[in-house]
Amino acid sequence: MGNADDIMAEQDNKRSAAYKIALKACVLKPCKYHEDEVIVNEDKEIVEAYKLGNARFDKDSLGEVFDDRRDMTDYIKEVVEDAPTDCWICDKMRSDD
């Protein structure tokens, strides 16, 4: 069972690193009104996060987090595609009006 836990922890670590890259590249951004909610920044292309990740791969020890650059871009793609395009709190407030 420990092996499954290790795999899950490794995947969580990769998702977290990819999430931080996407935020730093402004591909993901906090909601204008609810800073704890992160949404897709439709003004930025995902390629910006790929570029940032690749530029930082060797410098910031991302090579220790991800198996290779492709693994990193796959995780970046996953976290961006999983992020909402609209803040759920804002949506709820609009629908309650």
N, C-alpha and C positions, 0 to 999 in steps of 0.2 A: 504494500500500500504506500510505502514511503516514496517509491519511484513515481507514482501517479501524482503525489503531492509535489514532488520536485519538478515535474513537468508543468504542472499548473502554475507553480511559483515562477518558473522561467518564462512562461507565456505571459503572465501578469507583468513581469518586469519588462518584457519586450513591448507590451501594449503601453505601459506607462512611459517608456522612453519615446515611443512613436508619438504618443499624445503630446508630450512636451515639445517634440520637434515641430509638430503641426501647429501648436500654439505659438512657438517662437517664430515660425514662418508666417504667422497670421492667416493660415489656412483655416484654422479654428479660432474663434474669438469669443470672449464673454458677451453675454447679452448686454445691451446698452443700459437696461434698467435692473437686471438681476445678475450681478457679477458672478455668482456661483454657478450660473447656468451657461454652458458652453454650446455654441452653435457653429455651423459651417459659415465661413465668410465667403459669400458668393462672388465677392470682388477679387478673390485670389484663386489661382489655379493650384491644384495639388502638386504640380511639378515644382512649385516653389519650396514645398516641404521636402521633396525628393532632393532638390539641389542643396538645400541646407544640410540635410542628413548626410549626403555624400561628402560635402565639404568638411563636415565635422567628424566623419567616420573614424579617421585615424587620430585626429587631434584630441577628441573628447572621449576616447576609449569606448566608442560605440561598438567597435569590433569585439569587445569583451561581452557586450550585451546580445548582439545579433550574430548569427552564424556567418553571414556575409551581407553584402550590400543589397542583394535581392531580397533576403529575409527582412531587412530593414524596410525596404520600400513596400513589401507586402503588408507588413504591420502598419505602416503609415496609411496605406490605402484602406485597410480594415477599419482603423479608428476614425478616419475621415468619413467613410461611407456609413459607419454606425452612428455618427453624430447627427443630431436633428438639424433641420434647416431653419426652424423657428423655435423660440423659447416656449416651452409648454406653459409656463406661468403667464406669459403675455397672451398666449392663445386662449387660456382659460378665462382671463380677465376680459378679453374681447367677446368671448362667447357668453359671458354672464351679463353683458350690457344689454 
